[in-house]
Amino acid sequence: MTEDRTRLHGPEFAADPHAVYQRLRQAGPTAPVEIAPDVPATLVLGYAEALQVLRDPANFPKDPRAWQGGVPQNCPVLPRMSYRPNCTFLDGPAHTRLRGAVTDALARIDTRELRTHLEETADALIDRFASDGKADLVEQYARVLPLLMVTRICGAPPVISEKIVSGALALFDGVDGGRGIDTAVAELVASKRSDPGPDVVSWLLAHQAGLTDDEAVHQVVLLCSAGSEPLQNLIANTLRLLLIDERFAGDLSGGSLPVADALDEVLWSDPPIANRGTVFPPREVQVGGNPVPADQPLLISFAGANTDPAVSAGGRVGNRAHVAFGAGRHACPTPAQRIARMTGTVAVERVLDRLPDLETAVPADALEWKSGPFHRAPASLPVLFPPPPKQIQPWLGPPAPLARRLPGPREETGRWAALSRWLRGG
């Protein structure tokens, strides 16, 4: 069934996906692929065709249930593609209602306060390895910082924050199918229902859309996953680019930090989500002149569409016409895009500022890459650097609320001190 399909899994694809996209593109803007053993799908590689699919929910709905019923329960891609009643898998009025609540809640975040929190948290993470002279910037930094940002905007106290971080990491590693993060987020939602605060979860619950606790849990779990692993990839890919690509590395050695340019380059060439935006047409349709089977995954190759020769010629610095954040009604909400860019920028700038003589510990061609069809990012990013003079940044207690500065309860200091110890490995 899948002999003539190109595999989007395994080390060969992970090592050089762009070579695969280039080869597939020779046969047209779509291609038959295999996203897991014996799991067929169609990949959209053309920029125009990607926009066609993303902007037409009537013919390309997001609901996977007709497909997932025929997939073995041990299929490795099933946890990421199975239906949940959240913005990702819904269309029509249900999607509009929930997405509106999420977008409005994210729009209330004070980004200046969030930037301060990101800088303090980044410094706390860097402090854990700064004196070692070496680090894995994926495992010790990029993997954790976005999750701590998400738990911050959700108003999670340290005890629940730890549970959410642990549950999310288990979900990404395919350990428990999301049970840990579901339980932790349900605990957070219940606490915010009885004791709301100036945070995203409380704003979701108070929204005029009238979300139930269960609906809120699913939207917050979505925020935790969409706001963490893709950001991890964005940070890791940007740091890698700045360290090994001579277009940027030369500027770094001269004292310039072209972080914004590097972020734009990554969003074009190695976007945080390489292949996703999955839809499930209920009947056979034509995309780019090729038939797409009914009730079978149709994936958007954001990386492939962005590097479509029809749109990728010439310089891209400052050009944000990429589809890294999607398009159409399911595009990443504008407030979330702003937070993503800010998180990536702060994360990269703090590392380069604190560890200015940073260099990769292995040759560029020896880096290991994440396997699987969805992501293109290093599995690890080992670096070396001269240990800076010992200057541990003090943990300053809980940041001020994101919406406005309000005095917190006195005992909060001790609870945030507990999270500080957890951050520092104590």
ABEGO torsion letter per residue (X at the ends): XAAABBBABEAAAAABAAAAAAAAAAAEABBBBBABBGBBBBBBABAAAAAAAAABAAABBABAAAAAAABBAABAAAAAABBBBBAAABBEAAAAAAAAAAAAAAAABBAAAAAAAAAAAAAAAAAAAAAAGBBBAAAAAAAAAAAAAAAAAAGBBAAAAAAAAAAAAAAAAGAAGGAAAAAAAAAAAAAAAABBBBBAAAAAAABAAGBBAAAAAAAAAAAAAAAAAAAAAAAAAAAAAAAABAAAAAAAAAGBBBAAAAAAAAAAABBABABBGBBBBABBBBBGGBBBBBGBBBBBBAAAAAABAAAABEBABGBAABAAAEBEAABBBAAAAAAAAAAAAAAAAAAAAABAABBBABBAAABBBBBEAABBBBABBBBBBBBBBBBBBBBAEBBBBAABBBBBBAAAAAAAAAAAAAAAGX
